[in-house]
Amino acid sequence: MITMIAAAGQNNELGKDNGLLWHLPDDFKRFKALTTGHYIIMGRKTFESFPKPLPNRIHLVITRNKNYKKEGAIVVHSLEEALSKVKDDDQPFVIGGGEIYKMALNIADKIELTRVHDTFDDADTFFPEFSDKDWKLITEDNHPTDSKHKHAFTYETWIRRTNE
């Protein structure tokens, strides 16, 4: 099962200048809990946005640069090549960025989406549009604003619809 995991604003905003538009500590904890022990597939810019590789995960970095090498990453040159490396993982995660999400949308089985209840006009990266004709929302968990979270958000779990 291939799972895309992301946090996106009301208009599918993901980030700006290779960074996030919000700080949601509980979402970071959820991301860590879900992805620990799994392969995480990402683009080069997403990988380079981390101060260091994330612990207890295997990083697969997709780049067009044939000479790219980074400690802590397995470098591949296509989504197909990345998927060929994750056969022993029952739930690899696609973690971004925008281009990688677009490529993965047609092959993913599940989307773990944190929907941030705000809009961000200065965003330059977006999660791809998807339809509830193709995807079924199976769980929602609302999180209001509080002292650590300036934005309200909802954890949404979507699964690909099969011929029902």
Residue frames as a rotation matrix with the C-alpha (Angstrom) as fourth column:
MET 1
0.584 0.812 0.000 0.00
0.812 -0.584 0.000 0.00
0.000 0.000 -1.000 0.00
ILE 2
-0.549 -0.737 0.394 1.50
0.744 -0.646 -0.173 3.30
0.382 0.198 0.903 -1.11
THR 3
0.447 0.689 -0.570 0.52
0.880 -0.454 0.141 6.21
-0.161 -0.565 -0.809 1.13
MET 4
-0.236 -0.422 0.875 0.90
0.437 -0.851 -0.292 9.89
0.868 0.313 0.385 0.40
ILE 5
0.257 0.266 -0.929 1.23
0.959 -0.188 0.211 11.99
-0.118 -0.945 -0.304 3.55
ALA 6
-0.565 -0.382 0.732 0.96
0.537 -0.843 -0.026 15.78
0.627 0.378 0.681 3.55
ALA 7
-0.145 0.553 -0.821 -0.34
0.710 -0.519 -0.476 18.86
-0.689 -0.652 -0.317 5.31
ALA 8
-0.707 -0.022 0.707 -2.16
0.630 -0.475 0.615 21.28
0.322 0.880 0.349 3.02
GLY 9
-0.856 0.399 -0.330 -4.13
-0.152 -0.803 -0.577 24.49
-0.495 -0.443 0.747 3.40
GLN 10
0.041 0.995 0.089 -7.71
-0.009 0.089 -0.996 25.01
-0.999 0.040 0.013 2.27
ASN 11
0.757 0.180 -0.628 -6.50
-0.583 -0.249 -0.773 25.69
-0.296 0.952 -0.084 -1.30
ASN 12
0.929 -0.369 0.031 -4.02
0.365 0.898 -0.247 22.78
0.064 0.241 0.969 -1.26
GLU 13
0.557 -0.772 0.308 -1.10
-0.619 -0.633 -0.466 25.02
0.554 0.068 -0.830 -0.28
LEU 14
0.728 -0.400 -0.556 1.94
0.541 0.834 0.109 23.04
0.420 -0.380 0.824 0.87
GLY 15
0.267 -0.738 -0.620 4.71
0.769 -0.224 0.599 25.56
-0.581 -0.637 0.508 1.29
LYS 16
0.990 -0.102 0.098 6.78
-0.025 -0.808 -0.589 28.46
0.139 0.580 -0.802 0.12
ASP 17
0.364 -0.930 0.047 10.50
-0.806 -0.340 -0.484 28.67
0.466 0.138 -0.874 -0.68
ASN 18
-0.104 -0.384 -0.917 10.94
-0.068 0.923 -0.379 25.00
0.992 0.023 -0.122 0.27
GLY 19
-0.988 -0.148 0.043 9.52
-0.050 0.045 -0.998 25.53
0.145 -0.988 -0.051 3.76
LEU 20
-0.372 0.896 -0.244 6.23
0.908 0.405 0.104 25.06
0.192 -0.183 -0.964 5.55
LEU 21
-0.379 0.354 0.855 3.66
0.061 -0.912 0.405 27.82
0.923 0.206 0.324 5.99
TRP 22
0.592 0.626 0.507 2.67
-0.560 -0.133 0.818 26.81
0.580 -0.769 0.271 9.54
HIS 23
-0.701 -0.713 0.016 4.01
-0.482 0.457 -0.747 25.17
0.525 -0.532 -0.664 12.68
LEU 24
0.448 0.890 0.088 1.82
-0.765 0.331 0.552 22.29
0.462 -0.315 0.829 13.91
PRO 25
-0.471 -0.766 0.438 3.67
-0.882 0.393 -0.260 20.25
0.027 -0.509 -0.861 16.57
ASP 26
0.019 0.529 0.849 0.91
-0.463 0.757 -0.461 17.62
-0.886 -0.384 0.259 16.83
ASP 27
0.907 0.261 -0.331 1.06
-0.401 0.293 -0.868 17.08
-0.130 0.920 0.370 13.07
PHE 28
0.025 -0.968 -0.249 4.84
-0.875 0.100 -0.474 16.55
0.484 0.230 -0.845 13.30
LYS 29
-0.479 -0.159 0.863 4.20
-0.721 0.632 -0.284 13.92
-0.500 -0.759 -0.417 15.99
ARG 30
0.542 0.751 0.377 1.62
-0.319 0.599 -0.734 12.18
-0.777 0.277 0.565 13.81
PHE 31
0.704 -0.371 -0.606 3.95
-0.644 0.027 -0.764 12.26
0.300 0.928 -0.220 10.80
LYS 32
-0.370 -0.907 0.200 6.71
-0.901 0.298 -0.316 10.69
0.227 -0.297 -0.927 12.90
ALA 33
-0.237 0.344 0.909 4.40
-0.563 0.713 -0.417 8.02
-0.791 -0.611 0.024 14.33
LEU 34
0.767 0.639 0.058 3.07
-0.303 0.441 -0.844 7.02
-0.565 0.630 0.532 10.91
THR 35
0.779 -0.444 -0.442 6.34
-0.491 0.006 -0.871 7.08
0.389 0.896 -0.213 8.93
THR 36
-0.002 -0.833 0.553 8.83
-0.970 0.137 0.203 5.66
-0.244 -0.535 -0.808 11.46
GLY 37
-0.208 -0.215 0.954 10.17
-0.184 0.967 0.178 2.31
-0.961 -0.139 -0.241 10.30
HIS 38
0.614 0.517 0.596 9.15
0.500 0.330 -0.801 2.88
-0.611 0.790 -0.056 6.67
TYR 39
-0.522 -0.630 0.575 10.63
0.847 -0.304 0.436 4.10
-0.100 0.715 0.692 3.43
ILE 40
0.383 0.580 -0.719 9.90
0.304 -0.814 -0.494 7.77
-0.872 -0.029 -0.488 2.75
ILE 41
-0.161 -0.321 0.933 9.96
0.980 0.055 0.189 8.86
-0.112 0.945 0.306 -0.89
MET 42
0.573 0.296 -0.764 10.63
0.336 -0.935 -0.111 12.50
-0.747 -0.193 -0.636 -1.68
GLY 43
0.809 -0.326 0.489 12.11
0.374 -0.355 -0.857 14.92
0.453 0.876 -0.165 -4.14
ARG 44
-0.137 -0.986 -0.094 15.56
0.817 -0.059 -0.574 16.39
0.560 -0.155 0.814 -3.74
LYS 45
-0.394 -0.012 0.919 14.32
-0.189 -0.977 -0.094 19.81
0.899 -0.211 0.383 -2.57
THR 46
0.714 0.674 0.191 12.21
-0.373 0.136 0.918 18.21
0.592 -0.726 0.349 0.17
PHE 47
0.621 -0.552 -0.556 15.20
0.710 0.697 0.101 16.15
0.331 -0.457 0.825 1.33
GLU 48
-0.395 -0.870 0.295 17.43
0.668 -0.493 -0.558 19.21
0.630 -0.023 0.776 1.36
SER 49
0.097 0.497 0.862 14.88
-0.332 -0.801 0.499 21.13
0.938 -0.334 0.087 3.45
PHE 50
0.907 0.178 -0.382 15.61
0.255 0.489 0.834 18.80
0.335 -0.854 0.399 6.40
PRO 51
0.590 -0.743 0.315 18.44
-0.807 -0.530 0.262 19.81
-0.027 -0.409 -0.912 8.74
LYS 52
-0.684 -0.715 0.141 19.46
-0.697 0.699 0.161 16.13
-0.214 0.012 -0.977 8.74
PRO 53
-0.554 0.508 -0.659 17.86
-0.212 0.680 0.702 12.84
0.805 0.529 -0.268 7.66
LEU 54
0.226 0.749 0.623 14.84
-0.900 -0.084 0.427 11.86
0.372 -0.657 0.655 9.73
PRO 55
-0.657 -0.587 0.473 15.65
-0.736 0.635 -0.234 9.07
-0.163 -0.502 -0.849 12.20
ASN 56
-0.591 0.322 0.740 14.40
-0.057 0.898 -0.437 5.50
-0.805 -0.300 -0.512 11.79
ARG 57
0.692 0.721 -0.029 13.26
-0.082 0.038 -0.996 5.92
-0.717 0.691 0.085 8.19
ILE 58
-0.280 -0.738 0.614 14.87
0.682 0.298 0.668 5.01
-0.676 0.606 0.420 4.87
HIS 59
0.203 0.278 -0.939 15.08
-0.242 -0.915 -0.323 8.09
-0.949 0.293 -0.119 2.63
LEU 60
-0.136 -0.163 0.977 14.54
0.898 0.397 0.191 7.61
-0.419 0.903 0.092 -1.10
VAL 61
-0.005 0.027 -1.000 15.32
-0.066 -0.997 -0.027 10.83
-0.998 0.065 0.007 -2.96
ILE 62
0.389 0.225 0.893 14.15
0.853 0.279 -0.441 11.35
-0.348 0.934 -0.084 -6.54
THR 63
0.225 -0.357 -0.907 16.25
-0.216 -0.926 0.310 13.69
-0.950 0.126 -0.285 -8.65
ARG 64
0.997 0.068 0.019 17.01
0.010 0.134 -0.991 14.20
-0.070 0.989 0.133 -12.32
ASN 65
0.433 -0.901 0.009 20.66
-0.893 -0.431 -0.133 14.90
0.124 0.049 -0.991 -11.42
LYS 66
0.799 -0.129 -0.588 22.57
-0.032 0.966 -0.256 11.70
0.601 0.223 0.767 -12.24
ASN 67
-0.212 -0.972 -0.103 25.54
0.198 0.060 -0.978 12.83
0.957 -0.228 0.180 -10.11
TYR 68
0.179 0.353 0.918 23.55
-0.753 -0.551 0.359 13.65
0.633 -0.756 0.168 -6.96
LYS 69
-0.072 -0.206 -0.976 24.75
0.489 0.846 -0.214 11.86
0.870 -0.492 0.039 -3.84
LYS 70
0.030 0.090 0.995 23.87
-0.731 -0.677 0.083 12.59
0.682 -0.730 0.045 -0.23
GLU 71
-0.911 -0.340 -0.233 24.70
-0.060 0.668 -0.742 10.79
0.408 -0.662 -0.629 2.95
GLY 72
-0.750 0.642 0.157 21.60
-0.116 0.106 -0.988 9.27
-0.651 -0.759 -0.006 4.49
ALA 73
0.242 0.865 -0.441 19.72
-0.686 -0.169 -0.707 8.92
-0.686 0.474 0.553 1.19
ILE 74
-0.340 -0.176 0.924 19.20
0.572 0.741 0.352 6.34
-0.746 0.648 -0.151 -1.51
VAL 75
-0.339 0.136 -0.931 19.18
-0.536 -0.841 0.072 8.38
-0.773 0.524 0.358 -4.71
VAL 76
-0.254 0.350 0.901 16.89
0.728 0.683 -0.060 7.34
-0.637 0.641 -0.429 -7.58
HIS 77
-0.929 -0.229 -0.291 15.89
-0.017 -0.758 0.652 9.03
-0.370 0.610 0.700 -10.79
SER 78
-0.540 0.834 -0.115 12.17
-0.385 -0.124 0.914 8.23
0.748 0.538 0.388 -11.12
LEU 79
-0.021 0.648 0.761 9.17
-0.994 0.065 -0.083 7.33
-0.104 -0.759 0.643 -9.03
GLU 80
0.796 0.312 -0.518 9.14
-0.440 0.886 -0.143 3.91
0.415 0.342 0.843 -10.68
GLU 81
-0.075 -0.913 -0.400 12.74
0.002 0.401 -0.916 3.31
0.997 -0.069 -0.028 -9.58
ALA 82
-0.587 -0.069 0.806 11.86
-0.756 -0.310 -0.577 4.42
0.290 -0.948 0.130 -6.04
LEU 83
0.405 0.856 0.321 8.92
-0.911 0.407 0.062 2.00
-0.078 -0.318 0.945 -5.92
SER 84
0.577 -0.250 -0.777 11.12
-0.206 0.876 -0.435 -0.86
0.790 0.412 0.454 -7.10
LYS 85
-0.505 -0.863 0.024 13.27
-0.167 0.070 -0.983 -0.35
0.847 -0.500 -0.180 -3.99
VAL 86
-0.547 0.336 0.766 10.42
-0.833 -0.308 -0.460 -0.50
0.081 -0.890 0.448 -1.45
LYS 87
-0.106 0.555 -0.825 9.10
-0.432 0.722 0.541 -4.01
0.896 0.414 0.163 -2.15
ASP 88
-0.466 -0.144 -0.873 9.85
0.549 0.727 -0.412 -5.19
0.694 -0.671 -0.260 1.41
ASP 89
-0.972 0.207 -0.108 7.87
-0.051 -0.641 -0.766 -2.32
-0.228 -0.739 0.634 3.01
ASP 90
-0.451 0.873 0.188 4.12
0.890 0.455 0.022 -2.87
-0.067 0.177 -0.982 3.36
GLN 91
0.695 0.719 -0.030 3.51
0.713 -0.694 -0.099 0.89
-0.092 0.047 -0.995 3.55
PRO 92
-0.537 -0.839 0.089 6.05
0.842 -0.525 0.128 3.23
-0.061 0.144 0.988 1.99
PHE 93
0.417 0.653 -0.632 5.19
0.619 -0.714 -0.329 6.92
-0.666 -0.254 -0.702 2.26
VAL 94
-0.137 -0.346 0.928 5.41
0.839 -0.538 -0.077 9.63
0.526 0.768 0.364 -0.39
ILE 95
0.143 0.127 -0.981 6.22
0.880 -0.471 0.067 12.82
-0.453 -0.873 -0.179 1.53
GLY 96
0.837 0.298 -0.459 6.60
0.105 -0.911 -0.399 15.46
-0.537 0.286 -0.794 -1.19
GLY 97
-0.704 0.351 -0.617 7.11
-0.056 -0.894 -0.445 17.89
-0.708 -0.279 0.649 -2.66
GLY 98
0.064 0.888 -0.455 4.49
-0.559 -0.345 -0.754 19.10
-0.826 0.303 0.475 -5.05
GLU 99
-0.067 -0.151 -0.986 5.90
-0.980 0.195 0.037 17.45
0.187 0.969 -0.161 -8.21
ILE 100
-0.929 -0.328 -0.169 6.38
-0.286 0.930 -0.232 14.11
0.233 -0.167 -0.958 -6.48
TYR 101
-0.527 0.820 0.223 2.83
-0.105 0.197 -0.975 14.18
-0.843 -0.537 -0.018 -5.10
LYS 102
0.185 0.601 -0.778 1.50
-0.875 -0.261 -0.409 14.83
-0.448 0.756 0.477 -8.64
MET 103
-0.407 -0.428 -0.807 3.42
-0.777 0.627 0.060 11.82
0.480 0.651 -0.588 -9.96
ALA 104
-0.995 -0.103 -0.015 2.25
-0.076 0.816 -0.574 9.59
0.071 -0.569 -0.819 -7.10
LEU 105
-0.454 0.882 0.124 -1.44
-0.757 -0.308 -0.576 10.52
-0.470 -0.355 0.808 -7.06
ASN 106
0.233 0.609 -0.758 -2.38
-0.929 0.371 0.012 7.98
0.288 0.702 0.652 -9.75
ILE 107
-0.119 -0.335 -0.935 -0.61
-0.147 0.937 -0.317 5.08
0.982 0.100 -0.161 -8.06
ALA 108
-0.855 -0.205 0.476 -1.19
-0.471 -0.075 -0.879 5.78
0.216 -0.976 -0.032 -4.36
ASP 109
-0.454 0.688 -0.566 -3.65
0.509 0.722 0.469 3.68
0.731 -0.075 -0.678 -2.39
LYS 110
0.401 0.502 -0.766 -4.08
0.914 -0.170 0.368 6.01
0.054 -0.848 -0.527 0.56
ILE 111
-0.163 -0.419 0.893 -3.72
0.208 -0.900 -0.384 9.68
0.964 0.123 0.234 1.48
GLU 112
0.134 0.105 -0.985 -3.00
0.988 -0.094 0.124 10.83
-0.080 -0.990 -0.116 5.04
LEU 113
-0.245 -0.130 0.961 -3.85
0.509 -0.861 0.013 14.51
0.825 0.492 0.277 4.75
THR 114
-0.326 0.146 -0.934 -3.69
0.823 -0.442 -0.356 17.13
-0.464 -0.885 0.024 7.44
ARG 115
0.033 0.439 0.898 -6.08
0.777 -0.576 0.253 19.80
0.628 0.690 -0.360 6.19
VAL 116
-0.734 -0.348 -0.583 -5.03
0.635 -0.656 -0.408 23.15
-0.241 -0.670 0.702 7.65
HIS 117
0.227 0.963 0.145 -8.10
0.972 -0.215 -0.095 25.38
-0.060 0.162 -0.985 8.03
ASP 118
0.304 -0.171 -0.937 -6.67
0.026 -0.982 0.188 28.55
-0.952 -0.081 -0.294 6.57
THR 119
0.859 -0.107 0.501 -5.53
0.508 0.055 -0.859 29.96
0.064 0.993 0.102 3.23
PHE 120
0.215 -0.902 -0.374 -1.99
0.351 -0.286 0.892 31.06
-0.911 -0.324 0.255 2.39
ASP 121
0.927 0.307 -0.218 -1.70
-0.044 -0.486 -0.873 33.54
-0.374 0.818 -0.437 -0.47
ASP 122
0.375 -0.860 -0.345 2.07
-0.904 -0.422 0.069 33.40
-0.205 0.286 -0.936 -0.68
ALA 123
0.333 -0.231 0.914 2.33
-0.065 0.962 0.267 29.62
-0.941 -0.148 0.305 -1.23
ASP 124
0.011 -0.364 -0.931 4.36
-0.973 -0.218 0.073 28.45
-0.230 0.906 -0.357 -4.21
THR 125
-0.888 -0.261 -0.380 3.90
-0.337 0.929 0.150 24.67
0.314 0.261 -0.913 -3.85
PHE 126
-0.094 0.971 0.220 0.60
-0.994 -0.080 -0.071 22.80
-0.051 -0.225 0.973 -3.88
PHE 127
-0.614 0.095 0.783 -0.86
-0.086 0.979 -0.186 19.36
-0.785 -0.181 -0.593 -3.22
PRO 128
-0.965 0.244 -0.092 -2.59
-0.082 0.051 0.995 18.01
0.248 0.968 -0.029 -6.34
GLU 129
-0.223 0.966 0.129 -6.35
-0.973 -0.211 -0.099 18.23
-0.068 -0.147 0.987 -6.67
PHE 130
-0.983 0.048 -0.176 -8.14
0.018 0.986 0.168 14.93
0.181 0.162 -0.970 -6.07
SER 131
-0.368 0.930 0.017 -11.78
-0.717 -0.295 0.632 13.99
0.592 0.220 0.775 -6.30
ASP 132
-0.474 0.276 0.836 -14.09
-0.673 0.499 -0.546 12.18
-0.568 -0.822 -0.051 -3.92
LYS 133
0.691 0.591 -0.417 -15.26
-0.721 0.515 -0.464 10.28
-0.059 0.621 0.781 -6.98
ASP 134
0.308 -0.680 -0.666 -11.83
-0.265 0.611 -0.746 8.56
0.914 0.406 0.008 -6.91
TRP 135
-0.750 -0.647 -0.137 -11.12
0.035 0.168 -0.985 8.79
0.660 -0.744 -0.103 -3.18
LYS 136
0.399 0.885 -0.239 -13.21
0.262 0.139 0.955 7.95
0.879 -0.444 -0.176 -0.12
LEU 137
-0.311 -0.416 0.855 -12.78
-0.674 -0.537 -0.507 9.78
0.670 -0.733 -0.113 3.19
ILE 138
0.083 0.328 -0.941 -12.69
0.286 0.897 0.338 7.10
0.955 -0.297 -0.019 5.91
THR 139
0.207 0.027 -0.978 -11.65
0.978 -0.028 0.206 9.04
-0.021 -0.999 -0.032 9.02
GLU 140
0.124 -0.159 0.980 -11.57
0.137 -0.975 -0.175 12.65
0.983 0.156 -0.099 10.21
ASP 141
0.229 -0.101 -0.968 -10.13
0.973 0.067 0.223 13.96
0.042 -0.993 0.113 13.46
ASN 142
0.588 0.101 0.803 -10.50
0.273 -0.959 -0.079 17.69
0.762 0.265 -0.591 14.13
HIS 143
-0.114 -0.690 -0.715 -7.90
0.993 -0.075 -0.086 19.66
0.006 -0.720 0.694 16.05
PRO 144
0.864 0.481 0.151 -8.82
0.479 -0.876 0.047 23.20
0.155 0.032 -0.987 17.18
THR 145
0.141 -0.793 0.592 -6.38
-0.088 -0.606 -0.791 26.04
0.986 0.060 -0.155 17.65
ASP 146
0.864 0.034 -0.503 -4.60
0.493 0.153 0.857 26.11
0.106 -0.988 0.116 21.01
SER 147
0.774 -0.566 -0.286 -1.49
-0.262 -0.696 0.669 27.58
-0.577 -0.442 -0.687 22.61
LYS 148
-0.230 -0.915 0.331 0.80
-0.005 0.341 0.940 25.49
-0.973 0.214 -0.083 20.35
HIS 149
-0.539 0.144 0.830 -1.30
0.805 0.377 0.458 25.57
-0.247 0.915 -0.319 17.17
LYS 150
-0.750 0.178 -0.638 -2.16
-0.175 -0.982 -0.068 28.89
-0.638 0.061 0.767 15.54
HIS 151
-0.481 0.566 -0.670 -4.27
-0.825 -0.035 0.564 27.13
0.295 0.824 0.484 12.88
ALA 152
0.194 0.611 0.768 -7.08
-0.599 0.693 -0.401 24.63
-0.777 -0.382 0.500 13.33
PHE 153
-0.504 -0.361 -0.784 -6.68
-0.847 0.385 0.367 21.46
0.169 0.849 -0.500 11.28
THR 154
0.587 0.690 0.424 -8.24
-0.696 0.697 -0.172 18.09
-0.414 -0.194 0.889 10.56
TYR 155
-0.683 -0.686 0.251 -6.48
-0.484 0.682 0.549 14.77
-0.547 0.253 -0.798 10.07
GLU 156
0.479 0.816 -0.323 -8.13
-0.796 0.249 -0.552 13.12
-0.370 0.522 0.768 7.07
THR 157
-0.602 -0.578 0.551 -7.53
-0.230 0.786 0.574 9.57
-0.765 0.219 -0.606 5.88
TRP 158
0.348 0.635 -0.690 -8.57
-0.860 -0.077 -0.505 8.86
-0.374 0.769 0.519 2.29
ILE 159
-0.363 -0.435 0.824 -8.49
0.041 0.876 0.480 5.54
-0.931 0.208 -0.300 0.45
ARG 160
-0.824 0.027 -0.565 -8.72
-0.560 -0.189 0.807 4.99
-0.085 0.982 0.171 -3.27
ARG 161
0.194 0.951 0.239 -12.18
-0.727 0.303 -0.617 3.92
-0.659 -0.054 0.750 -4.35
THR 162
-0.913 -0.299 0.279 -12.35
-0.051 0.760 0.648 0.57
-0.406 0.577 -0.709 -6.04
ASN 163
-0.645 0.738 -0.196 -15.29
-0.319 -0.028 0.947 -0.48
0.694 0.674 0.253 -8.20
GLU 164
-0.892 0.332 0.307 -17.91
-0.273 0.144 -0.951 -0.35
-0.360 -0.932 -0.037 -5.45
